[in-house]
Amino acid sequence: MKYKLLLLFLTINITLFAQKIKSPEEFLGYKLGERFTRHHKVIDYFNYVSKNLNNVILEKYGETNEHRPLNVAFVSSQKNIDNLEQIRQNNLAQAGISNNIKKDNNIAIVWLSYNVHGNEASSTEAAMQTLYELVTNKKSYLENTLVIIDPAVNPDGRDRYVNWYNQVSSSPYNTNQEAKEHRDPWPTGRPNHYLFDLNRDWAWATQVETQQRLKVYNKWLPHIHVDFHEQYINNPYYFAPAAEPFHEIISDWQRDFQTQIGKNHAKHFDRNNWLYFTKESFDLLYPSYGDTYPTFMGAIGMTYEQAGHGMAGLGIDTDHGYELTLVDRVKHHNTTGLSTIEIASKNAEKLNSEFKKFFENKNLTYKSYVLKNTNDDKINRLTELLDKHEIAYNYAKPAKVSGFDYTTSKKGSMQTTAKDLVIHTDQPKGKMVKALFEPNTKLADSLTYDITAWALPYAHGLKAIASKNKIASEKKNKIQKKNNTVSPSSYAYISKWNSLEDATFLAELLQKNIKVRFSEKPFSVGGKSYKRGSLIILRHDNKTVKDFDAKLIAIANDNNREINPVNTGFVSSGVDFGSYSVKPINKQKVAVLSGKGTSSLSFGEIWHFFEQQLKYPITILDSERLGQINLNNYDVLIIPNGYYGSILNKGALTKIKKWISSGGTTVVIGNALRSFADKKQFALKTKKGDTTKVKKANLTPYAQLERESTNNLITGAIFKSKVDATHPLAFGYDDTYFSLKLGNTSYNYLKKGGNVAYFTKDAKNISGFAGKKALKNIPKSLLFGEEQIGRGSIIYMVDNPLFRSFWENGKLFFANAVFFRNSSVIKK
């Protein structure tokens, strides 16, 4: 009896305490929506709730580049929190990942992700309110539901936006669209520290936020995942169901339950007379979104889009005659968040049973994907990506395998070795394997929100076969670490050149003041053959380097590079080491334009490439100061994708050309080429379509205009190009390269200069969508080219080889441009 009274007393006190928990308004000292809350104050509130309630656990799962914490909160009933690990194991068992199951799991798991785009800031404010209501007046939802809340996926971007807004906003706030507080400046708060769009990084996992989040996500595999966003100010609110196209692996249940969720939201929005729309704009195809990635992992993945983003501030006048306030934006996101949890609670058993069905993968067309290992570095880079997603892989047993050949785009065969990689679809995450490796994604609709091709064999530059039969394979350890030893009597050390890892090795050598050369021609020495681009480290060049051998060996081992000592510079075939064709590589001083005119995403890709992958220093220049900058302080100038207008005016182009003539290298990417095309100073010419036809009146019905426009679009499609592998820009490549083309702007072959990679007369998209009119301009056009000007050169990169940092096979082109072009030139 005493025990029952004590239990009753504790229950009453816990309930009363829960009711007394401070609201966000009470804790922060202002009403949500009256100001933007900096990230640390948001985490303070989550910490406060978790410390005062036993049914809320706040877990730090990582840290951003700017050292802000990344957190998730687990919110449920006390009973569920006490059994949290068993709930997790039960759920993974349903996916075939864990064997540690005691009984059927009927707990729905809902993951809510807020503020992946930093300047879409209303959702993090809503996250605090959603947490508060869950632990006070919505506790009944938690009896059979575990809610995981990530209050800010992108804290660096959020605080960049919030700090800026707090600096420039009027008091009271100004609703005029022209006011400064509605003009989020470059690079805006949308991206993370390295200016990546984290909502397009889920599958590629190039950023620290994504990498750390995936470790937690894959421990739970929720049944529902919501990604909270904001869109343009005149679009009220978007929620599920999503628009076509849906990827074909999405189940009927996933599609149907999206509709059920949407109807539940509509009920709440109708009650308040709030505007909303569904089934438009936001599709479920590209696998790297915060809605598609979870969907391909068995969840009901959804995007919710509130009007606002970086333009809205605390309040703004819309074009439709009403004021859009942050207060209202917070209410809307709070409502859909709670509505999602509500319907999950009502359908917990069904969510679990259908989640389990999703992981039955025996009916997938391709049973195995086999990737030829001609390059350990490329295979290792791919397996590192698979490890991040906890996707299993094996190695082939020697045999002949047949199926779809990625290189020829038709049926073919391959003789496998024990080093070749095999990924089977008959595994828990087999549907994600299909999504990432399938040769050509099935498109139900050409109107999509993002790229339509991404197959990893093309992105990683690997020859592959997709087989309808399960290929014999076995597990084994990864390639062993290299262990080079000192050879003090050697004349030189030689290292291969065919991967980004080789470039990272070179970058460290240069920074440690070890001098390196590269061979423009193949050669043989010491019983081994070496290809163009091979690095040659001569003792003669490094006479002043203290402990040269030991220092070199340590760097090589740290980078897992094999270096071969040779005792002579007299080669068996090819050119001797004293030849003019064995060129020195200087420690290049690299500058990159940023700011006005520059695509922040393209700049971020370059910044991240140098700092996090190549590990080589760069100087970031402000594009608006280009006229005042002394370019002679640099060896390489990189101009990212962008629209430069007055920045690259006649005077700026003349200045750049003069600097190139003195020995500089300019690398121009994507739309930045437009500033150089068709100018008298440069050889680049825009490829024109057929202008002989008489233009007719446009009689396309209004309702068909959007769809008709797709004829002129290339939405991230893969094209096969021809490569001049004898050119230094292409060292490390063979004679073909698969490029991801993001648009239909094309340029003629260079009449003056080198056409390093180009599309032949029969070029067409082998994967992804390309409109029939856009396709006409791709044959006989340039991909990568070099125009030599005086003692230097300008390198044109029509397609972006660093796109989102996931197109791995393009990165060596970029390194070649930095280190192999004009690197030995001493500027006058």
C-alpha positions in Angstrom: 0.0 0.0 0.0 2.9 2.4 0.9 4.5 1.6 -2.4 1.3 2.4 -4.3 0.9 5.7 -2.4 4.6 6.6 -3.1 4.1 5.8 -6.8 0.9 7.9 -7.0 2.8 10.8 -5.2 5.7 10.6 -7.7 3.3 10.4 -10.7 1.3 13.5 -9.5 4.5 15.5 -8.9 6.0 14.6 -12.2 2.8 15.5 -13.9 2.6 18.8 -12.1 6.2 19.6 -12.9 5.7 18.8 -16.5 2.9 21.3 -16.6 5.1 23.9 -15.0 7.9 23.5 -17.5 8.7 26.9 -19.0 7.5 27.6 -22.5 10.0 28.9 -25.0 8.5 32.4 -24.5 9.0 32.2 -20.7 12.5 30.8 -21.0 13.7 33.2 -23.7 11.9 36.3 -22.5 10.1 37.0 -25.8 7.4 35.6 -27.9 8.5 33.2 -30.6 8.5 35.1 -33.9 9.2 38.5 -32.3 12.9 38.0 -33.0 15.3 35.3 -34.3 16.9 33.1 -31.7 20.6 32.4 -32.0 21.6 28.8 -32.1 23.1 28.6 -28.7 19.9 29.9 -27.1 17.9 27.2 -28.9 20.2 24.5 -27.5 19.9 26.1 -24.1 16.2 25.6 -24.2 16.5 22.0 -25.3 19.0 21.5 -22.5 16.7 23.0 -20.0 13.8 20.7 -21.0 16.0 17.6 -21.0 17.5 18.4 -17.6 14.1 18.9 -16.0 12.2 16.0 -17.7 13.2 12.4 -17.6 11.3 11.6 -20.9 13.5 14.0 -23.0 17.1 13.1 -23.8 19.3 15.6 -25.6 22.3 14.0 -27.4 25.2 15.8 -29.0 26.0 13.9 -32.2 28.7 16.2 -33.7 30.1 19.6 -34.3 30.2 22.0 -37.3 33.2 23.5 -39.0 32.6 26.6 -36.9 32.4 24.5 -33.7 28.7 24.8 -33.0 27.1 21.6 -31.5 24.9 19.3 -33.5 22.1 17.8 -31.3 19.1 15.5 -31.4 16.5 15.2 -28.8 14.6 12.0 -28.1 11.1 12.6 -26.8 8.6 10.0 -25.8 6.8 8.5 -22.8 8.8 7.5 -19.7 8.2 3.9 -20.5 9.6 4.2 -24.0 12.6 6.2 -22.9 13.4 3.5 -20.3 13.3 1.0 -23.2 15.0 3.2 -25.8 17.7 0.8 -26.8 15.4 -2.1 -27.1 13.0 0.0 -29.3 16.0 0.8 -31.5 17.1 -2.8 -31.8 13.6 -4.0 -32.5 13.3 -1.5 -35.3 16.6 -2.4 -36.9 15.6 -6.0 -36.7 12.5 -5.2 -38.9 15.0 -3.9 -41.5 17.0 -7.0 -41.3 20.0 -5.2 -39.7 19.8 -6.4 -36.1 19.0 -9.8 -34.5 18.4 -8.4 -31.1 14.6 -8.5 -30.9 12.4 -9.5 -28.1 8.9 -8.8 -29.5 7.2 -7.0 -32.3 7.8 -3.2 -32.3 4.7 -1.1 -32.4 6.4 2.2 -31.5 6.3 4.7 -34.4 9.6 6.6 -34.9 9.3 10.1 -36.2 12.3 12.2 -37.0 11.9 16.0 -37.5 14.8 17.9 -39.1 14.8 21.7 -38.9 16.7 24.5 -40.6 18.9 22.5 -43.1 19.0 25.8 -45.0 20.2 28.4 -42.5 18.2 31.4 -43.8 15.0 29.4 -43.7 15.0 30.2 -40.1 11.4 29.9 -38.9 11.5 26.1 -38.5 14.1 26.2 -35.6 11.8 28.6 -33.8 9.0 26.1 -34.3 11.1 23.2 -33.1 11.2 24.8 -29.6 7.4 25.2 -29.6 6.9 21.7 -30.8 9.1 20.2 -28.1 7.2 22.2 -25.5 3.7 21.1 -26.6 4.8 17.5 -26.9 5.8 17.4 -23.2 2.8 19.4 -22.0 -0.5 19.1 -23.8 0.3 16.5 -26.5 1.8 13.8 -24.2 -0.8 11.2 -25.4 1.0 11.1 -28.8 4.1 9.8 -27.0 2.6 6.7 -25.6 3.4 4.8 -28.8 5.6 7.3 -30.6 9.3 8.2 -30.3 10.0 11.7 -31.7 13.6 12.6 -32.6 14.1 16.3 -33.1 17.1 17.9 -34.8 16.5 21.6 -34.0 19.1 22.9 -36.4 20.8 20.8 -39.1 22.8 23.8 -40.3 23.7 25.9 -37.2 26.6 27.8 -39.1 24.3 29.0 -41.8 21.5 29.8 -39.4 23.7 32.0 -37.2 25.2 33.7 -40.3 21.7 34.7 -41.3 20.4 35.6 -37.8 23.5 37.7 -36.9 23.2 39.6 -40.2 19.5 40.2 -39.8 20.0 41.4 -36.2 22.6 43.9 -37.5 20.5 45.4 -40.3 16.9 45.2 -39.3 14.8 48.2 -38.5 13.0 48.6 -35.2 10.1 48.1 -35.7 10.8 45.8 -38.6 10.2 47.2 -42.1 7.7 45.2 -44.3 8.8 46.9 -47.6 10.4 44.3 -49.9 13.1 46.8 -50.9 14.3 47.2 -47.3 17.8 46.0 -46.7 16.6 43.5 -44.1 14.9 41.5 -46.9 18.1 41.3 -49.0 20.2 38.5 -47.5 23.7 39.2 -48.9 26.2 36.9 -50.6 26.7 34.1 -49.8 23.4 34.2 -47.8 22.7 32.1 -44.8 21.4 29.2 -46.8 24.6 27.0 -47.1 26.9 25.7 -44.4 30.4 26.9 -43.6 31.8 25.6 -46.9 28.8 27.0 -48.7 27.3 23.6 -49.5 23.6 22.9 -49.8 23.2 20.3 -47.0 19.8 19.3 -48.4 21.6 17.9 -51.5 24.3 16.1 -49.5 22.5 13.2 -47.8 23.7 10.6 -50.3 27.1 12.0 -51.0 28.0 12.8 -47.4 30.8 15.3 -48.3 30.1 17.6 -45.3 30.8 17.1 -41.6 27.2 17.8 -40.7 26.0 15.0 -43.0 28.7 12.6 -42.0 27.9 12.9 -38.3 24.2 12.9 -38.8 24.2 9.7 -40.8 25.8 7.8 -38.0 22.8 8.6 -35.8 20.3 8.3 -38.5 21.4 4.8 -39.5 21.2 3.7 -35.8 17.5 4.5 -35.8 16.1 4.4 -39.4 12.9 6.3 -38.5 9.5 5.5 -40.1 8.8 9.1 -40.9 11.3 11.9 -41.6 10.3 15.5 -42.2 12.6 18.1 -43.6 11.3 21.6 -42.7 12.0 24.4 -45.3 10.9 27.8 -46.5 10.2 28.9 -50.1 9.3 32.2 -51.9 7.2 34.7 -50.0 4.2 34.4 -52.3 3.9 30.6 -52.0 2.0 30.0 -48.8 2.7 26.5 -47.5 3.5 23.2 -49.2 3.1 19.7 -47.7 2.7 16.1 -48.8 1.8 14.4 -51.0 4.8 15.2 -53.2 4.9 15.9 -57.0 5.8 13.5 -59.7 8.2 12.0 -60.5 8.4 9.5 -57.7 11.4 7.1 -57.9 10.1 3.6 -58.9 11.4 2.0 -55.6 9.0 4.1 -53.6 6.2 1.8 -52.4 2.5 2.2 -52.9 2.2 2.4 -49.1 4.7 5.3 -48.9 2.8 7.2 -51.6 -0.6 6.5 -50.0 0.5 7.5 -46.5 1.9 10.8 -47.7 -1.6 11.6 -48.9 -3.0 10.6 -45.5 -0.6 12.9 -43.8 -1.4 15.7 -46.2 -5.1 15.3 -45.4 -4.4 15.5 -41.7 -2.5 18.7 -42.2 -5.2 20.1 -44.4 -7.7 19.5 -41.6 -5.7 21.7 -39.2 -5.0 24.4 -41.9 -8.6 24.5 -43.0 -9.7 25.1 -39.4 -7.5 28.2 -39.4 -8.2 29.3 -42.9 -4.5 29.0 -43.8 -3.5 28.7 -47.4 -1.5 25.6 -48.6 -0.8 23.5 -51.7 0.3 19.9 -52.4 1.4 17.7 -55.3 3.4 20.5 -57.0 7.1 21.3 -57.5 8.8 19.0 -55.0 9.3 15.5 -56.4 10.9 12.4 -55.0 13.6 11.4 -57.5 17.0 12.7 -56.7 18.3 10.5 -53.8 20.3 13.1 -51.9 17.5 15.2 -50.4 16.2 15.2 -46.8 13.0 13.6 -48.1 14.2 11.1 -50.7 17.2 9.7 -48.8 15.0 8.7 -45.8 12.3 7.4 -48.3 14.8 5.1 -50.0 15.7 3.9 -46.5 12.2 2.9 -45.8 10.7 6.0 -44.2 7.8 8.3 -45.2 10.2 11.1 -46.3 8.6 14.6 -46.7 9.5 18.2 -47.3 7.4 20.9 -45.7 7.8 24.4 -47.3 6.7 27.5 -45.5 6.7 30.9 -47.4 9.5 33.1 -46.2 13.2 32.1 -46.5 15.9 34.8 -46.2 13.7 37.5 -47.8 10.9 37.5 -45.2 12.7 38.6 -42.0 10.3 39.3 -39.1 7.6 40.5 -41.5 7.2 41.3 -45.2 4.5 42.5 -47.5 3.7 39.8 -50.1 2.6 40.5 -53.7 -0.8 39.2 -52.7 -1.7 42.0 -50.4 -1.1 40.5 -46.9 1.8 40.7 -44.5 3.8 37.5 -43.9 5.1 37.4 -40.3 7.6 35.2 -38.6 5.0 34.6 -35.9 2.7 33.0 -38.5 5.5 31.0 -40.1 6.4 29.5 -36.7 2.7 28.6 -36.1 2.4 26.8 -39.5 5.6 24.7 -39.0 4.6 23.9 -35.4 1.2 22.7 -36.7 2.5 20.4 -39.4 5.1 19.0 -37.0 2.5 18.1 -34.4 0.1 16.9 -37.1 2.7 14.5 -38.4 3.3 13.1 -34.9 -0.5 12.8 -34.4 -1.1 10.7 -37.5 2.0 8.6 -36.8 0.6 7.8 -33.3 -2.7 6.7 -34.9 -1.0 4.4 -37.4 2.0 3.1 -35.3 1.3 -0.6 -36.0 0.8 0.0 -39.7 3.9 2.1 -40.0 6.0 -0.7 -38.5 4.5 -3.5 -40.6 4.9 -1.6 -43.9 8.4 -0.5 -42.9 9.4 -4.1 -42.5 8.0 -4.9 -45.9 10.1 -2.2 -47.6 13.3 -4.1 -46.9 12.3 -7.2 -48.9 14.5 -6.7 -51.9 14.5 -10.0 -53.8 12.5 -8.7 -56.7 15.0 -6.0 -57.9 16.0 -6.4 -61.5 19.8 -6.2 -60.9 21.1 -8.5 -58.3 24.7 -7.4 -58.3 26.8 -4.4 -59.4 30.4 -5.3 -60.2 33.1 -2.6 -60.4 36.5 -3.3 -62.0 39.4 -2.3 -59.8 42.0 -0.7 -62.0 42.6 1.9 -59.4 42.8 1.1 -55.7 42.2 4.7 -54.7 38.9 5.0 -56.6 37.7 1.7 -55.1 38.7 2.8 -51.6 36.9 6.1 -52.1 33.7 4.4 -53.1 33.9 1.9 -50.2 34.3 4.8 -47.8 31.1 6.2 -49.1 29.3 2.9 -48.8 30.6 2.6 -45.2 29.0 6.0 -44.4 25.7 4.5 -45.4 26.4 1.1 -43.8 25.8 -0.6 -47.2 27.5 -4.0 -47.4 29.9 -4.9 -50.2 32.1 -7.9 -51.1 34.9 -8.7 -53.5 34.5 -10.8 -56.6 35.6 -14.4 -57.1 37.5 -14.7 -60.4 35.0 -15.4 -63.2 33.4 -14.0 -66.3 30.3 -11.8 -65.5 27.8 -10.4 -68.0 25.2 -7.7 -67.9 24.7 -4.0 -68.6 28.1 -2.5 -69.4 28.3 1.1 -68.2 31.1 2.0 -70.6 29.3 0.9 -73.8 25.7 1.4 -72.5 24.8 -2.0 -73.8 25.1 -5.7 -72.8 28.7 -6.7 -72.2 30.9 -8.9 -70.0 33.9 -8.6 -67.7 36.5 -10.9 -66.4 36.7 -10.3 -62.7 39.6 -10.6 -60.2 39.7 -10.9 -56.5 40.2 -7.1 -56.3 37.0 -6.2 -58.0 34.1 -4.8 -55.9 30.7 -6.4 -55.7 27.6 -4.8 -54.2 24.5 -6.9 -54.0 20.9 -5.6 -53.9 19.8 -8.6 -51.7 20.7 -6.8 -48.5 18.7 -4.6 -46.1 19.6 -1.4 -48.0 19.3 -2.9 -51.4 16.8 -0.3 -52.6 19.3 2.4 -51.8 21.9 0.4 -53.7 19.6 0.4 -56.7 19.0 4.1 -56.5 22.7 4.9 -56.3 24.0 2.4 -58.9 21.3 2.0 -61.4 22.5 2.9 -64.9 19.6 5.0 -65.9 16.9 6.2 -63.5 13.4 5.6 -64.7 11.6 9.0 -65.3 7.9 9.1 -65.1 8.0 12.9 -65.7 10.7 15.1 -67.1 9.7 18.1 -64.9 12.0 17.5 -62.0 13.5 19.7 -59.2 17.1 18.6 -59.6 19.6 16.4 -61.6 18.3 13.2 -63.1 21.5 11.2 -63.3 24.1 10.3 -60.6 25.1 6.6 -61.1 28.1 6.1 -58.9 30.1 4.1 -61.5 30.1 7.1 -63.7 30.7 9.6 -60.9 33.7 7.6 -59.6 35.1 6.7 -63.0 34.9 3.0 -62.6 34.1 0.4 -65.3 31.1 -1.6 -64.2 28.6 -4.3 -65.0 25.1 -4.4 -63.6 24.1 -8.1 -63.5 20.7 -9.7 -63.3 22.3 -12.7 -61.6 23.9 -12.7 -58.2 27.6 -12.7 -58.6 29.8 -14.9 -56.5 31.7 -12.9 -54.0 33.4 -13.0 -50.6 34.3 -10.7 -47.8 37.8 -9.7 -47.1 39.9 -7.0 -45.7 40.5 -3.8 -47.6 43.7 -3.0 -49.4 46.6 -2.9 -47.0 48.5 0.2 -46.1 51.7 1.0 -48.0 55.0 0.7 -46.1 57.8 2.4 -48.0 61.4 2.3 -46.7 64.3 4.6 -47.1 66.7 4.0 -50.1 69.6 6.4 -49.5 71.5 5.3 -52.6 68.6 6.0 -54.9 68.9 8.5 -57.7 65.1 9.3 -57.6 61.8 8.1 -56.2 58.8 7.7 -58.6 55.1 7.7 -57.8 52.1 7.1 -59.9 49.5 9.8 -60.9 45.9 8.7 -61.5 43.9 9.7 -58.5 43.0 12.6 -56.2 45.0 10.9 -53.5 48.1 11.3 -55.7 47.4 15.0 -55.9 47.0 15.3 -52.1 50.4 13.6 -51.8 51.9 16.0 -54.2 50.3 19.0 -52.3 51.9 17.9 -49.1 55.3 17.4 -50.7 55.3 20.9 -52.1 54.2 22.4 -48.8 57.1 20.5 -47.0 59.4 22.1 -49.6 60.2 18.8 -51.3 60.7 19.5 -55.0 58.9 17.3 -57.5 58.8 16.9 -61.3 56.4 15.2 -63.6 56.9 13.4 -66.9 54.9 14.5 -69.9 55.8 11.2 -71.6 55.6 7.6 -70.6 58.8 5.9 -69.6 60.3 2.7 -68.2 63.1 2.3 -65.7 64.1 -0.4 -63.2 61.9 -3.0 -64.8 58.7 -0.9 -64.4 56.6 1.2 -66.7 55.2 4.6 -65.8 52.5 6.6 -67.5 52.3 10.3 -68.3 52.0 12.4 -65.2 54.1 10.2 -63.0 55.8 12.1 -60.2 59.6 12.0 -60.1 61.4 13.2 -56.9 65.0 13.7 -57.7 67.8 13.6 -55.0 69.5 16.3 -57.2 66.6 18.7 -56.7 66.4 18.2 -52.9 70.1 18.4 -51.9 69.3 21.1 -49.3 66.4 19.2 -47.7 67.4 17.9 -44.3 66.7 14.2 -43.8 65.3 14.1 -47.4 64.7 10.4 -47.5 63.1 10.0 -44.1 60.9 13.0 -44.7 59.8 11.8 -48.1 59.1 8.3 -46.8 57.0 9.6 -43.9 54.8 11.7 -46.2 54.4 8.8 -48.6 53.3 6.4 -45.9 51.0 8.9 -44.3 49.3 9.3 -47.7 49.4 5.6 -48.4 51.4 6.2 -51.6 53.8 3.7 -53.0 57.0 5.3 -54.1 59.6 3.3 -56.1 63.3 4.1 -55.7 65.5 3.9 -58.9 69.3 4.1 -59.0 69.6 5.9 -62.3 68.1 8.7 -64.5 68.9 6.7 -67.6 65.6 5.1 -68.6 65.0 1.9 -70.6 62.4 3.7 -72.8 60.9 7.1 -73.0 62.7 10.3 -71.8 65.5 10.5 -69.2 65.0 12.5 -66.1 67.0 15.5 -67.3 64.7 15.9 -70.3 62.7 19.0 -71.0 59.7 16.8 -70.9 60.3 16.1 -67.2 59.0 19.4 -65.9 59.4 20.8 -62.4 56.3 21.6 -60.3 56.5 24.8 -58.4 54.6 25.5 -55.2 51.7 27.2 -56.9 50.1 30.2 -55.3 46.4 29.8 -56.0 43.7 32.5 -55.8 40.0 32.0 -56.1 37.3 34.7 -56.8 34.4 35.0 -54.4 31.6 37.5 -53.8 29.5 39.4 -56.3 28.8 37.4 -59.5 30.2 34.2 -58.1 28.0 31.2 -57.5 28.4 30.6 -53.7 27.9 26.9 -54.3 30.7 26.7 -56.9 33.0 28.8 -54.8 32.3 26.5 -51.8 33.1 23.4 -53.9 36.5 24.8 -54.7 37.2 26.1 -51.2 36.2 22.7 -49.7 38.3 20.9 -52.4 41.5 22.7 -51.5 41.1 22.8 -47.7 39.5 19.4 -47.0 40.6 17.2 -49.9 43.7 18.5 -51.6 44.8 20.2 -48.3 46.5 22.9 -50.1 46.3 26.7 -49.3 44.5 29.2 -51.4 43.9 32.9 -51.2 40.2 34.0 -51.4 39.8 37.2 -53.4 36.8 39.6 -53.4 35.6 39.8 -57.0 34.7 43.5 -56.5 38.4 44.3 -55.8 39.7 42.5 -58.9 40.8 45.9 -60.4 43.0 46.7 -57.4 44.5 43.2 -56.9 48.1 42.5 -58.1 47.7 39.2 -59.9 51.5 38.9 -60.1 51.3 37.6 -56.5 49.6 34.4 -57.8 50.3 31.6 -60.2 46.7 30.3 -60.7 43.5 32.3 -60.7 40.3 30.3 -60.5 37.0 31.9 -61.6 34.1 29.8 -60.3 30.8 29.3 -62.0 28.8 32.5 -61.9 27.4 35.5 -63.8 30.0 38.2 -63.6 28.5 41.0 -65.6 30.4 44.2 -64.9 33.0 42.4 -62.7 34.7 40.8 -65.8 34.4 43.9 -67.9 36.8 44.9 -70.8 39.4 46.3 -68.4 39.3 43.2 -66.1 39.6 40.8 -69.1 42.6 42.8 -70.5 44.3 42.7 -67.1 43.7 38.9 -66.8 45.0 38.3 -70.3 48.2 40.3 -69.7 48.8 38.4 -66.5 48.2 35.1 -68.4 50.8 36.1 -71.0 53.4 36.5 -68.2 52.9 32.8 -67.2 49.7 32.7 -65.2 47.0 30.0 -65.4 43.3 31.0 -65.3 40.8 28.3 -64.7 37.2 29.2 -65.7 34.2 27.1 -64.8 30.6 26.8 -66.0 28.7 29.9 -66.8 31.8 32.0 -66.1 32.9 31.1 -69.6 30.3 33.4 -70.9 32.4 36.4 -69.9 35.3 35.1 -72.1 33.3 33.7 -75.0 33.1 35.6 -78.3 35.6 38.2 -77.1 38.4 39.3 -79.4 41.0 38.6 -76.8 40.1 34.9 -76.4 39.6 31.9 -78.7 36.4 30.6 -77.0 33.3 30.8 -79.3 29.7 30.0 -78.3 28.2 27.2 -80.3 25.2 28.6 -82.1 22.1 26.6 -83.0 20.5 26.6 -86.4 19.7 30.2 -87.2 18.6 29.7 -90.8 15.1 28.7 -90.0 12.4 31.3 -90.0 10.9 31.8 -86.5 7.2 31.1 -86.3 4.7 32.4 -83.8 4.6 30.5 -80.6 1.2 28.8 -80.6 1.9 26.5 -77.6 -1.1 26.6 -75.2 -0.4 28.4 -71.9 -1.0 25.2 -69.9 1.7 23.4 -71.9 4.4 26.1 -71.7 6.3 24.7 -68.7 6.4 21.2 -70.2 7.3 22.6 -73.6 10.3 24.4 -72.0 11.9 21.0 -71.1 12.8 20.6 -74.7 15.5 23.2 -74.1 16.8 21.7 -70.8 19.4 19.3 -69.7 18.6 18.5 -66.1 21.8 16.9 -64.9 22.4 14.3 -67.5 25.5 12.1 -68.1 27.3 12.4 -71.5 30.3 10.4 -72.7 33.2 12.5 -74.0 36.4 11.9 -75.9 39.7 12.7 -74.0 43.2 13.5 -75.3 45.0 11.6 -72.7 48.4 12.9 -73.9 47.5 16.4 -72.7 48.8 17.3 -69.2 45.3 18.4 -68.2 44.1 14.8 -68.8 47.0 12.9 -67.2 45.7 10.0 -65.1 42.7 9.5 -67.4 42.1 7.2 -70.3 40.5 8.3 -73.6 36.9 8.6 -72.3 35.3 10.6 -69.5 31.7 10.6 -68.4 30.6 14.2 -67.6 27.6 15.4 -65.7 26.1 18.2 -67.9 23.9 20.7 -66.0 22.8 22.9 -68.9 22.7 23.2 -72.7 25.2 26.1 -73.2 27.8 24.8 -75.6 31.0 26.0 -77.2 32.8 25.2 -80.4 36.0 23.2 -80.5 38.9 25.6 -79.9 40.6 26.5 -83.2 43.5 28.0 -81.2 44.5 25.7 -78.4 44.0 22.2 -77.1 40.6 20.4 -77.1 41.4 18.2 -74.1 38.0 16.7 -73.6 35.1 17.1 -76.1 31.9 15.7 -77.3 31.9 13.9 -80.7 29.4 14.2 -83.5 27.2 11.4 -82.1 27.2 12.6 -78.5 24.0 12.0 -76.6 22.8 11.5 -73.0 23.5 8.0 -71.7 21.7 8.6 -68.4 19.4 11.4 -67.2 17.0 13.8 -69.1 18.0 16.0 -71.9 15.4 17.9 -74.1 15.4 17.1 -77.8 16.3 20.7 -78.7 19.0 21.0 -76.1 20.6 17.8 -77.4 21.2 19.3 -80.8 23.8 21.7 -79.5 26.0 19.1 -77.6 27.6 17.1 -80.5 31.0 18.5 -81.7 31.3 20.8 -78.7 34.0 21.5 -76.1 34.1 20.0 -72.6 37.6 20.9 -71.3 40.1 23.0 -73.3 43.2 25.0 -72.9 44.1 28.2 -74.8 47.7 29.2 -74.6 48.4 32.9 -74.3 52.0 34.0 -74.3 53.8 32.1 -71.5 50.6 31.0 -69.7 47.1 29.7 -70.5 43.4 29.9 -69.8 41.6 26.6 -69.1 38.0 26.4 -70.0 35.8 23.9 -68.0 32.4 23.9 -69.6 31.0 21.3 -67.1 31.8 21.6 -63.4 34.2 18.8 -62.5 33.7 19.5 -58.7 29.9 19.5 -58.8 28.7 19.0 -55.2 32.0 17.3 -54.5 30.3 13.9 -55.4 31.5 13.8 -59.0 34.7 12.2 -57.9 36.1 11.4 -61.3 36.4 15.1 -62.3 38.6 16.1 -59.5 41.9 15.1 -61.0 41.3 17.3 -64.0 41.1 20.2 -61.6 44.4 19.2 -59.8 46.1 18.8 -63.2 45.0 22.4 -64.1 46.6 23.7 -60.9 49.9 21.7 -60.9 50.7 20.7 -64.4 50.0 23.8 -66.4 52.6 26.5 -66.5 53.9 25.4 -63.1 57.5 25.5 -64.2 57.2 29.0 -65.6 59.1 31.7 -63.8 57.1 35.0 -64.2 58.9 38.0 -65.4 
